């Protein structure tokens, strides 16, 4: 719903788009594309995917007509393979809402090429941190690397708690732990969060919405600057905490 009712989150995305150096391209890791091995979109004209149901009709009318970048997709795959990570290019896949919703507000003219990279939950957290590290040369070459997921993502609690804005204690505890470990650059804790974080399994019953964070964090290098740029909760259950790691260049 942030696509049509952006609120404070949309305002923060707009501010980021205006504040950051204009990137040559965007590579975004989305929780809404899961594959067995990492895949990168290779279409020159990626379609806008409406991968959801039961929402207002105007959401389905939205198009985000950014171009793709097949050459960048091929370079990303080469970097991953050089790091020993099997990866491939999907020439048909478009951009799902994990990609186009934030980009709609960051870059509303859709005039920056965008490629998307999948998450592979079966490969675990360390894999996604390593994936981000392998992609670091792209960041240094002017590509903005984004992880699009959620700091906490328990949809059952989000539904049950609908209409209540007071944050649930477990969501607060997890979000605070996450920010502390990011600021400490604690790679071990971040990749072993299910053992070390409070209420980790309730905060993330499944891992796909946590993994994009590790991709963006990994791409920022071994000791990135960490700045929280969004906070707050939706229905008390979904933490909106979002972080900027270093800068776009």
Secondary structure, 3 states (H helix, E strand, C coil): CCCCCCHHHHHHHHHHHHHCCCCCEEEEEEEEEECCCEEEECCCCCCECCCCCCCCHHHHCCCCCCCCCHHHHHHHHHHHHHCCCCEEEECCCCECHHHHHHHHHHCCCCCCEEEEEEECHHHHHHHHHHHHHHCHHHHHCCEEEEEECCCCCCHHHHHHCCCCCCCCHHHHHHHHHHHHHHHCCCHHHHHCHHHHCCCHHHHCCCCHHHHHHHHHHHHCCCCCCEEEEECCEECCCEECCEEEECCCC
